[in-house]
């Protein structure tokens, strides 16, 4: 939280083939491997763009939603940088197994979201480009002979976590931390003087 100085960052709308419209992203599969139902997403542009804006704000930056992704020096006053994002991959699949558990049929869910970011300065020069990946697998991998119950049971829940991981990885990327000014660390707390 609040790791960066409050720099104005214009956030362009999400781009990519799956940013708008309805797209198949995977399926729920029976134990024999045949599809039980297809999984679709619709109009992700606002959802992902809003998540990026919130992530930047939580990190101390001042995100401003833009209507377009101009990189030719046409940024409004108060905005020092432009962040463009492309959704390059999004999948989610739930596969039932043959085993029964106390909670019903055993299953796995695997979801993946990949985002490509480009950060530009006011003059339109590209400061950096990088990708983030958010992946979520349920249930967690067994440790020894101990198996864990799934935390999420629906592909939509798993996909939401994968998206959160991909967006959150934006702030954790070392390249971004080299380009954006970090806040000065808080001075250490001083102990009160001892009583006389």
C-alpha positions in Angstrom: 0.0 0.0 0.0 1.2 3.5 -0.9 4.6 2.5 -2.0 4.8 5.0 -4.9 4.7 8.8 -4.8 1.3 10.2 -6.1 2.2 10.4 -9.7 -0.7 10.9 -12.2 -1.1 7.9 -14.4 -3.6 7.8 -17.3 -5.1 4.4 -17.6 -6.2 3.5 -21.1 -9.1 1.1 -21.7 -8.2 -2.5 -21.8 -7.4 -3.8 -25.3 -7.1 -7.3 -26.7 -9.3 -9.7 -28.6 -11.3 -10.6 -25.4 -11.7 -7.1 -24.1 -15.2 -6.8 -25.4 -17.8 -9.2 -26.7 -18.5 -12.8 -25.6 -15.8 -15.4 -25.7 -15.4 -19.1 -24.7 -12.6 -19.5 -22.2 -12.9 -23.1 -21.2 -15.3 -25.8 -20.0 -16.5 -28.0 -17.2 -15.5 -31.6 -18.0 -17.0 -34.8 -16.8 -14.7 -37.6 -15.4 -14.6 -39.2 -18.8 -13.1 -36.0 -20.3 -16.2 -35.0 -22.3 -17.5 -31.4 -21.9 -20.4 -30.9 -19.6 -20.8 -27.2 -20.4 -18.8 -24.4 -22.0 -17.6 -21.4 -20.0 -17.8 -17.8 -21.4 -16.9 -14.3 -20.4 -18.5 -11.1 -21.7 -17.2 -7.5 -22.0 -14.2 -7.6 -19.7 -12.9 -4.1 -20.6 -14.4 -2.2 -17.7 -13.9 -4.9 -15.2 -10.2 -5.3 -15.8 -9.6 -1.5 -16.3 -11.3 -0.7 -13.0 -9.2 -3.4 -11.3 -6.0 -1.8 -12.6 -7.1 1.7 -11.5 -7.8 0.4 -8.0 -4.5 -1.4 -7.9 -2.6 1.8 -8.9 -4.5 3.9 -6.3 -3.8 1.4 -3.5 -0.1 1.6 -4.4 -0.2 5.4 -3.9 -0.5 6.5 -7.5 -3.2 8.8 -8.9 -4.9 6.8 -11.7 -7.1 8.7 -14.2 -9.4 6.8 -16.6 -8.9 7.8 -20.2 -11.2 7.3 -23.1 -8.4 6.3 -25.5 -4.8 5.2 -25.6 -3.0 8.2 -27.2 0.7 7.9 -26.9 1.6 10.9 -29.0 2.0 13.4 -26.1 -1.7 14.2 -25.9 -2.1 13.5 -22.1 -4.2 15.9 -20.1 -2.6 18.2 -17.5 -1.7 16.5 -14.3 -1.1 13.1 -15.9 2.6 12.3 -16.2 2.4 8.7 -17.6 0.1 6.5 -19.7 -0.5 2.9 -18.9 -1.8 0.7 -21.6 -3.0 -2.9 -20.9 -3.7 -5.8 -23.3 -5.4 -9.0 -22.2 -3.4 -11.7 -24.0 -4.8 -14.9 -22.4 -7.7 -15.9 -20.2 -8.7 -19.5 -19.6 -10.6 -21.5 -16.9 -11.3 -25.2 -16.9 -13.0 -27.5 -14.3 -12.3 -31.2 -14.5 -14.2 -33.8 -12.5 -12.4 -37.0 -11.5 -13.5 -40.5 -10.7 -12.9 -40.3 -6.9 -15.5 -39.5 -4.4 -14.8 -37.3 -1.4 -16.9 -36.3 1.6 -17.8 -33.2 -0.3 -18.8 -34.9 -3.6 -16.9 -35.8 -6.7 -13.2 -34.8 -6.8 -12.4 -32.0 -9.2 -9.7 -29.6 -10.2 -10.1 -26.0 -11.5 -7.3 -24.3 -13.3 -7.5 -20.6 -14.3 -5.0 -18.3 -16.0 -4.9 -14.6 -16.9 -2.1 -13.0 -18.8 -1.8 -9.2 -19.1 0.7 -7.2 -21.2 1.5 -3.7 -19.9 3.2 -0.7 -21.6 4.1 2.5 -19.7 4.7 5.7 -21.7 5.8 9.1 -20.7 4.2 12.4 -21.7 6.1 12.6 -24.9 4.9 9.1 -25.9 8.2 7.3 -25.4 7.8 3.8 -24.1 9.5 3.5 -20.7 8.9 -0.2 -20.3 6.8 -3.2 -21.4 6.2 -6.3 -19.4 3.7 -9.1 -18.9 2.1 -10.5 -15.7 0.6 -13.8 -15.2 -2.1 -14.8 -12.7 -2.8 -18.5 -12.2 -5.0 -20.3 -9.7 -5.4 -24.0 -9.2 -7.8 -25.8 -7.0 -7.5 -27.8 -4.8 -4.0 -26.9 -3.6 -1.3 -29.5 -4.4 -1.2 -32.4 -1.8 1.7 -32.2 0.7 2.9 -35.8 1.4 -0.3 -37.8 1.9 -2.3 -34.9 3.1 -4.9 -33.6 0.5 -6.5 -30.2 0.8 -10.1 -29.2 0.1 -10.7 -26.6 -2.6 -11.2 -23.0 -1.5 -13.2 -22.2 -4.6 -15.6 -24.5 -6.2 -16.7 -22.5 -9.2 -14.6 -21.5 -12.3 -15.8 -17.8 -11.9 -14.3 -17.7 -8.4 -11.0 -19.2 -9.6 -10.8 -16.9 -12.5 -11.5 -13.8 -10.3 -8.5 -14.8 -8.1 -6.3 -15.4 -11.2 -7.3 -11.9 -12.5 -6.5 -10.3 -9.1 -3.0 -12.0 -9.1 -2.3 -10.8 -12.7 -3.3 -7.2 -11.8 -1.5 -7.2 -8.5 1.7 -8.4 -10.1 1.8 -5.1 -12.0 2.9 -3.3 -8.8 5.3 -6.0 -7.8 7.2 -6.0 -11.1 10.8 -4.8 -10.4 10.9 -2.9 -13.8 8.0 -0.7 -12.7 9.7 0.0 -9.4 12.8 1.2 -11.2 10.7 3.7 -13.4 8.2 5.1 -10.9 9.4 7.2 -7.9 9.0 5.3 -4.6 7.9 7.1 -1.4 10.6 8.0 1.0 10.6 5.5 3.9 9.0 6.8 7.0 11.5 7.9 9.6 11.9 5.5 12.5 9.6 6.2 15.5 11.4 8.0 18.3 11.0 6.8 21.8 9.8 9.4 24.3 12.5 10.8 26.5 12.9 9.0 29.8 11.2 10.6 32.8 13.4 13.0 34.8 
